Amino acid sequence: MIITVTSKGQIVIPAPVRKKLNIQKGKKFVVSVEDNKIILEPVEDVIRRSRGLLKKDGQKILEYLLEERKMNRERI
Protein backbone atom coordinates (compact mmCIF):
# COMPACT_ATOMS: atom_id res chain seq x y z
CA MET A 1 0.00 0.00 0.00
CA ILE A 2 1.27 3.45 -0.85
CA ILE A 3 -0.07 6.56 0.84
CA THR A 4 0.67 10.25 0.29
CA VAL A 5 1.47 12.94 2.83
CA THR A 6 -0.70 16.05 2.43
CA SER A 7 0.59 19.63 2.43
CA LYS A 8 -0.39 19.77 6.12
CA GLY A 9 1.75 16.70 6.91
CA GLN A 10 -1.25 14.40 7.31
CA ILE A 11 -1.63 10.82 6.16
CA VAL A 12 -4.67 8.57 5.87
CA ILE A 13 -4.50 5.09 7.32
CA PRO A 14 -6.19 2.90 4.68
CA ALA A 15 -9.58 1.43 5.65
CA PRO A 16 -8.42 -2.22 5.51
CA VAL A 17 -5.63 -1.42 8.00
CA ARG A 18 -8.00 0.51 10.30
CA LYS A 19 -10.46 -2.38 10.21
CA LYS A 20 -7.81 -5.04 10.87
CA LEU A 21 -6.40 -3.08 13.85
CA ASN A 22 -9.82 -1.87 15.07
CA ILE A 23 -8.79 1.79 14.78
CA GLN A 24 -11.81 4.00 15.31
CA LYS A 25 -12.39 7.75 15.36
CA GLY A 26 -10.73 9.39 18.36
CA LYS A 27 -8.19 6.62 19.03
CA LYS A 28 -4.95 8.05 20.39
CA PHE A 29 -1.42 6.97 19.45
CA VAL A 30 2.12 7.58 20.61
CA VAL A 31 4.38 8.42 17.66
CA SER A 32 8.06 7.51 17.61
CA VAL A 33 10.80 7.06 15.04
CA GLU A 34 12.91 3.92 14.89
CA ASP A 35 15.47 3.08 12.21
CA ASN A 36 13.98 5.59 9.76
CA LYS A 37 10.47 4.20 10.39
CA ILE A 38 7.45 5.95 11.88
CA ILE A 39 5.94 3.89 14.70
CA LEU A 40 2.31 4.46 15.75
CA GLU A 41 1.52 2.68 19.01
CA PRO A 42 -1.86 2.83 20.75
CA VAL A 43 -1.66 4.81 24.00
CA GLU A 44 -3.26 1.87 25.85
CA ASP A 45 -0.34 -0.38 24.86
CA VAL A 46 2.21 2.14 26.14
CA ILE A 47 0.33 2.49 29.43
CA ARG A 48 0.01 -1.28 29.81
CA ARG A 49 3.73 -1.74 29.16
CA SER A 50 4.63 0.99 31.68
CA ARG A 51 2.17 -0.05 34.37
CA GLY A 52 4.60 -1.98 36.61
CA LEU A 53 7.23 0.75 36.66
CA LEU A 54 5.63 2.79 39.43
CA LYS A 55 4.84 -0.16 41.68
CA LYS A 56 8.41 -1.02 42.65
CA ASP A 57 9.91 2.42 43.31
CA GLY A 58 9.77 5.96 41.95
CA GLN A 59 13.38 5.83 40.74
CA LYS A 60 12.52 3.12 38.23
CA ILE A 61 10.04 5.36 36.35
CA LEU A 62 12.62 8.15 36.25
CA GLU A 63 15.20 5.80 34.74
CA TYR A 64 12.65 4.61 32.19
CA LEU A 65 11.69 8.15 31.17
CA LEU A 66 15.31 9.25 30.87
CA GLU A 67 16.10 6.23 28.71
CA GLU A 68 13.06 6.94 26.48
CA ARG A 69 14.15 10.56 26.12
CA LYS A 70 17.67 9.50 25.18
CA MET A 71 16.37 7.03 22.58
CA ASN A 72 14.08 9.67 21.06
CA ARG A 73 16.97 12.14 20.74
CA GLU A 74 19.09 9.49 19.01
CA ARG A 75 16.29 8.63 16.56
CA ILE A 76 15.89 12.21 15.36
DSSP file (Angstrom, degrees, kcal/mol; ACC not computed):
  #  RESIDUE AA STRUCTURE BP1 BP2  ACC     N-H-->O    O-->H-N    N-H-->O    O-->H-N    TCO  KAPPA ALPHA  PHI   PSI    X-CA   Y-CA   Z-CA
    1    1 A M              0   0    0      0, 0.0     2,-0.5     0, 0.0     0, 0.0   0.000 360.0 360.0 360.0 134.6    0.0    0.0    0.0
    2    2 A I        -     0   0    0      2,-0.0     2,-0.3     0, 0.0     0, 0.0  -0.963 360.0-176.3-116.9 133.1    1.3    3.4   -0.9
    3    3 A I        -     0   0    0     -2,-0.5     2,-0.4    11,-0.0    10,-0.1  -0.837  16.9-131.9-123.3 164.7   -0.1    6.6    0.8
    4    4 A T        -     0   0    0     -2,-0.3     2,-0.4     8,-0.1     8,-0.3  -0.931  13.0-129.2-120.4 140.3    0.7   10.2    0.3
    5    5 A V        -     0   0    0     -2,-0.4     6,-0.2     6,-0.1     2,-0.0  -0.735  29.1-133.2 -85.0 132.8    1.5   12.9    2.8
    6    6 A T    >   -     0   0    0      4,-2.7     3,-2.0    -2,-0.4    -1,-0.1  -0.223  29.1 -97.4 -78.2 173.3   -0.7   16.1    2.4
    7    7 A S  T 3  S+     0   0    0      1,-0.3    -1,-0.1     2,-0.1    -2,-0.0   0.721 127.3  55.6 -64.1 -20.3    0.6   19.6    2.4
    8    8 A K  T 3  S-     0   0    0      2,-0.1    -1,-0.3     0, 0.0    -2,-0.0   0.350 122.9-106.3 -91.9   5.0   -0.4   19.8    6.1
    9    9 A G  S <  S+     0   0    0     -3,-2.0     2,-0.2     1,-0.3    -2,-0.1   0.659  74.6 140.1  81.4  16.2    1.8   16.7    6.9
   10   10 A Q        -     0   0    0      2,-0.0    -4,-2.7     0, 0.0     2,-0.3  -0.607  32.3-167.0 -94.3 152.9   -1.2   14.4    7.3
   11   11 A I        -     0   0    0     -2,-0.2     2,-0.5    -6,-0.2    -6,-0.1  -0.933  16.9-131.4-130.2 158.9   -1.6   10.8    6.2
   12   12 A V        -     0   0    0     -8,-0.3    -8,-0.1    -2,-0.3     3,-0.0  -0.948  15.1-137.7-110.9 127.8   -4.7    8.6    5.9
   13   13 A I        -     0   0    0     -2,-0.5     5,-0.1     1,-0.1    -2,-0.0  -0.754  37.2-110.4 -80.9 121.4   -4.5    5.1    7.3
   14   14 A P    >>  -     0   0    0      0, 0.0     4,-2.3     0, 0.0     3,-0.7  -0.162  21.7-116.4 -57.3 145.7   -6.2    2.9    4.7
   15   15 A A  H 3> S+     0   0    0      1,-0.2     4,-2.8     2,-0.2     5,-0.2   0.850 112.7  55.4 -53.0 -42.9   -9.6    1.4    5.6
   16   16 A P  H 3> S+     0   0    0      0, 0.0     4,-2.3     0, 0.0    -1,-0.2   0.884 110.6  46.4 -61.3 -35.2   -8.4   -2.2    5.5
   17   17 A V  H <> S+     0   0    0     -3,-0.7     4,-2.3     2,-0.2    -2,-0.2   0.927 112.4  49.6 -70.5 -44.9   -5.6   -1.4    8.0
   18   18 A R  H  <>S+     0   0    0     -4,-2.3     5,-2.8     1,-0.2     4,-0.4   0.906 113.5  47.1 -59.0 -41.4   -8.0    0.5   10.3
   19   19 A K  H ><5S+     0   0    0     -4,-2.8     3,-0.9    -5,-0.2    -1,-0.2   0.933 111.4  49.5 -67.0 -45.4  -10.5   -2.4   10.2
   20   20 A K  H 3<5S+     0   0    0     -4,-2.3    -1,-0.2     1,-0.2    -2,-0.2   0.874 119.6  37.5 -61.5 -38.2   -7.8   -5.0   10.9
   21   21 A L  T 3<5S-     0   0    0     -4,-2.3    -1,-0.2    -5,-0.1    -2,-0.2   0.345 108.8-122.0 -96.6   5.3   -6.4   -3.1   13.8
   22   22 A N  T < 5 +     0   0    0     -3,-0.9     2,-0.6    -4,-0.4    -3,-0.2   0.908  47.4 171.4  54.4  46.8   -9.8   -1.9   15.1
   23   23 A I      < +     0   0    0     -5,-2.8     2,-0.3    -6,-0.2    -1,-0.2  -0.798   7.0 179.5 -90.1 119.3   -8.8    1.8   14.8
   24   24 A Q    >   -     0   0    0     -2,-0.6     3,-2.1     1,-0.1    -5,-0.0  -0.761  39.2 -68.4-118.8 164.7  -11.8    4.0   15.3
   25   25 A K  T 3  S+     0   0    0     -2,-0.3    -1,-0.1     1,-0.3     3,-0.1  -0.206 119.8  21.5 -51.0 132.9  -12.4    7.8   15.4
   26   26 A G  T 3  S+     0   0    0      1,-0.3    -1,-0.3    -3,-0.1     2,-0.1   0.324  82.4 147.0  90.9  -7.7  -10.7    9.4   18.4
   27   27 A K    <   -     0   0    0     -3,-2.1     2,-0.3     1,-0.1    -1,-0.3  -0.388  40.1-139.0 -63.6 138.5   -8.2    6.6   19.0
   28   28 A K        -     0   0    0     -3,-0.1    15,-2.0    -2,-0.1    16,-0.3  -0.803  19.3-170.6-106.9 143.7   -4.9    8.1   20.4
   29   29 A F  E     -A   42   0A   0     -2,-0.3     2,-0.5    13,-0.3    11,-0.0  -0.923  22.9-131.8-129.9 153.0   -1.4    7.0   19.4
   30   30 A V  E     -A   41   0A   0     11,-3.2    11,-2.4    -2,-0.3     2,-0.5  -0.914  28.8-149.1 -98.6 131.3    2.1    7.6   20.6
   31   31 A V  E     +A   40   0A   0     -2,-0.5     2,-0.3     9,-0.2     9,-0.2  -0.874  25.0 160.1-106.8 132.6    4.4    8.4   17.7
   32   32 A S  E     -A   39   0A   0      7,-2.1     7,-3.4    -2,-0.5     2,-0.4  -0.933  32.4-127.5-142.0 167.6    8.1    7.5   17.6
   33   33 A V  E     +A   38   0A   0     -2,-0.3     2,-0.4     5,-0.2     5,-0.2  -0.973  26.4 173.2-120.6 131.6   10.8    7.1   15.0
   34   34 A E  E >   -A   37   0A   0      3,-2.5     3,-1.0    -2,-0.4    -2,-0.0  -0.966  68.9 -19.0-141.9 121.3   12.9    3.9   14.9
   35   35 A D  T 3  S-     0   0    0     -2,-0.4     3,-0.1     1,-0.3    -1,-0.1   0.905 128.0 -49.1  48.7  50.3   15.5    3.1   12.2
   36   36 A N  T 3  S+     0   0    0      1,-0.2     2,-0.4    39,-0.2    -1,-0.3   0.741 117.2 116.8  63.8  25.3   14.0    5.6    9.8
   37   37 A K  E <   -A   34   0A   0     -3,-1.0    -3,-2.5     2,-0.0     2,-0.5  -0.952  64.9-129.0-122.8 143.9   10.5    4.2   10.4
   38   38 A I  E     -A   33   0A   0     -2,-0.4     2,-0.5    -5,-0.2    -5,-0.2  -0.813  24.8-158.8 -89.7 126.7    7.5    6.0   11.9
   39   39 A I  E     -A   32   0A   0     -7,-3.4    -7,-2.1    -2,-0.5     2,-0.6  -0.936   8.2-168.4-111.2 123.3    5.9    3.9   14.7
   40   40 A L  E     +A   31   0A   0     -2,-0.5    -9,-0.2    -9,-0.2    -2,-0.0  -0.958  12.8 178.6-108.4 118.6    2.3    4.5   15.8
   41   41 A E  E     -A   30   0A   0    -11,-2.4   -11,-3.2    -2,-0.6     5,-0.1  -0.981  33.4-110.9-125.4 127.2    1.5    2.7   19.0
   42   42 A P  E >>  -A   29   0A   0      0, 0.0     4,-1.5     0, 0.0     3,-0.9  -0.268  24.2-127.3 -55.6 136.9   -1.9    2.8   20.8
   43   43 A V  H 3> S+     0   0    0    -15,-2.0     4,-2.6     1,-0.3     5,-0.2   0.864 108.8  61.0 -53.1 -39.1   -1.7    4.8   24.0
   44   44 A E  H 3> S+     0   0    0    -16,-0.3     4,-2.6     1,-0.2    -1,-0.3   0.881 102.6  51.1 -58.7 -38.4   -3.3    1.9   25.8
   45   45 A D  H <> S+     0   0    0     -3,-0.9     4,-2.3     2,-0.2    -1,-0.2   0.894 110.0  48.8 -66.6 -39.6   -0.3   -0.4   24.9
   46   46 A V  H  X S+     0   0    0     -4,-1.5     4,-1.7     2,-0.2    -2,-0.2   0.915 113.3  47.2 -65.7 -42.9    2.2    2.1   26.1
   47   47 A I  H  X S+     0   0    0     -4,-2.6     4,-1.1     2,-0.2    -2,-0.2   0.930 112.1  50.0 -63.8 -45.5    0.3    2.5   29.4
   48   48 A R  H  < S+     0   0    0     -4,-2.6     3,-0.4     1,-0.2     4,-0.4   0.903 111.6  48.3 -60.2 -42.2    0.0   -1.3   29.8
   49   49 A R  H  < S+     0   0    0     -4,-2.3     3,-0.3     1,-0.2    -1,-0.2   0.823 116.6  43.0 -67.9 -31.6    3.7   -1.7   29.2
   50   50 A S  H >X S+     0   0    0     -4,-1.7     3,-1.8     1,-0.2     4,-0.5   0.540  85.8  99.2 -90.5  -8.9    4.6    1.0   31.7
   51   51 A R  T >< S+     0   0    0     -4,-1.1     3,-0.7    -3,-0.4     4,-0.4   0.838  80.3  48.8 -51.8 -46.1    2.2    0.0   34.4
   52   52 A G  T 3> S+     0   0    0     -4,-0.4     4,-0.9    -3,-0.3     3,-0.3   0.587  90.5  83.0 -75.0  -9.5    4.6   -2.0   36.6
   53   53 A L  H <> S+     0   0    0     -3,-1.8     4,-0.8     1,-0.2     8,-0.4   0.864  92.5  44.4 -65.6 -36.6    7.2    0.7   36.7
   54   54 A L  H << S+     0   0    0     -3,-0.7    -1,-0.2    -4,-0.5    -2,-0.2   0.728 101.0  69.5 -80.3 -21.2    5.6    2.8   39.4
   55   55 A K  H  4 S+     0   0    0     -4,-0.4    -1,-0.2    -3,-0.3    -2,-0.2   0.858 101.0  43.1 -68.2 -36.4    4.8   -0.2   41.7
   56   56 A K  H  < S-     0   0    0     -4,-0.9     2,-0.3     1,-0.3    -2,-0.1   0.973 127.8 -37.8 -80.3 -55.3    8.4   -1.0   42.6
   57   57 A D    >X  -     0   0    0     -4,-0.8     3,-0.9     1,-0.1     4,-0.8  -0.955  47.0-112.8-167.0 155.7    9.9    2.4   43.3
   58   58 A G  H 3> S+     0   0    0     -2,-0.3     4,-1.4     1,-0.2     3,-0.3   0.788 110.3  64.9 -63.7 -29.1    9.8    6.0   42.0
   59   59 A Q  H 3> S+     0   0    0      1,-0.2     4,-2.5     2,-0.2    -1,-0.2   0.844  93.6  61.6 -62.8 -34.1   13.4    5.8   40.7
   60   60 A K  H <> S+     0   0    0     -3,-0.9     4,-2.2     1,-0.2    -1,-0.2   0.903 103.1  48.5 -62.8 -41.8   12.5    3.1   38.2
   61   61 A I  H  X S+     0   0    0     -4,-0.8     4,-2.7    -8,-0.4    -1,-0.2   0.886 110.2  52.7 -66.1 -37.3   10.0    5.4   36.4
   62   62 A L  H  X S+     0   0    0     -4,-1.4     4,-2.5     2,-0.2    -2,-0.2   0.930 109.6  48.1 -62.7 -45.3   12.6    8.2   36.3
   63   63 A E  H  X S+     0   0    0     -4,-2.5     4,-2.3     1,-0.2    -2,-0.2   0.909 112.2  50.1 -60.4 -42.4   15.2    5.8   34.7
   64   64 A Y  H  X S+     0   0    0     -4,-2.2     4,-2.6     2,-0.2    -2,-0.2   0.937 111.7  46.8 -61.2 -48.6   12.7    4.6   32.2
   65   65 A L  H  X S+     0   0    0     -4,-2.7     4,-2.4     1,-0.2    -2,-0.2   0.888 112.1  50.2 -65.1 -39.1   11.7    8.2   31.2
   66   66 A L  H  X S+     0   0    0     -4,-2.5     4,-2.3     2,-0.2    -1,-0.2   0.904 111.3  48.8 -64.5 -40.5   15.3    9.3   30.9
   67   67 A E  H  X S+     0   0    0     -4,-2.3     4,-2.5    -5,-0.2    -2,-0.2   0.911 111.2  49.9 -64.9 -42.5   16.1    6.2   28.7
   68   68 A E  H  X S+     0   0    0     -4,-2.6     4,-2.5     2,-0.2    -2,-0.2   0.918 110.9  49.9 -60.3 -43.9   13.1    6.9   26.5
   69   69 A R  H  X S+     0   0    0     -4,-2.4     4,-2.1     1,-0.2    -2,-0.2   0.919 110.7  49.3 -61.7 -44.6   14.1   10.6   26.1
   70   70 A K  H  X S+     0   0    0     -4,-2.3     4,-2.0     1,-0.2    -1,-0.2   0.920 111.3  49.3 -60.7 -45.0   17.7    9.5   25.2
   71   71 A M  H  X S+     0   0    0     -4,-2.5     4,-1.8     1,-0.2    -2,-0.2   0.898 109.9  51.6 -63.1 -40.5   16.4    7.0   22.6
   72   72 A N  H  X S+     0   0    0     -4,-2.5     4,-1.3     1,-0.2    -1,-0.2   0.891 108.8  50.5 -64.6 -39.3   14.1    9.7   21.1
   73   73 A R  H  < S+     0   0    0     -4,-2.1    -1,-0.2     1,-0.2    -2,-0.2   0.901 110.8  49.6 -63.4 -40.5   17.0   12.1   20.7
   74   74 A E  H  < S+     0   0    0     -4,-2.0    -1,-0.2     1,-0.2    -2,-0.2   0.828 107.4  54.8 -68.7 -31.6   19.1    9.5   19.0
   75   75 A R  H  <        0   0    0     -4,-1.8    -1,-0.2     1,-0.2   -39,-0.2   0.823 360.0 360.0 -71.2 -31.2   16.3    8.6   16.6
   76   76 A I     <        0   0    0     -4,-1.3    -1,-0.2    -3,-0.2    -2,-0.2   0.437 360.0 360.0 -90.6 360.0   15.9   12.2   15.4
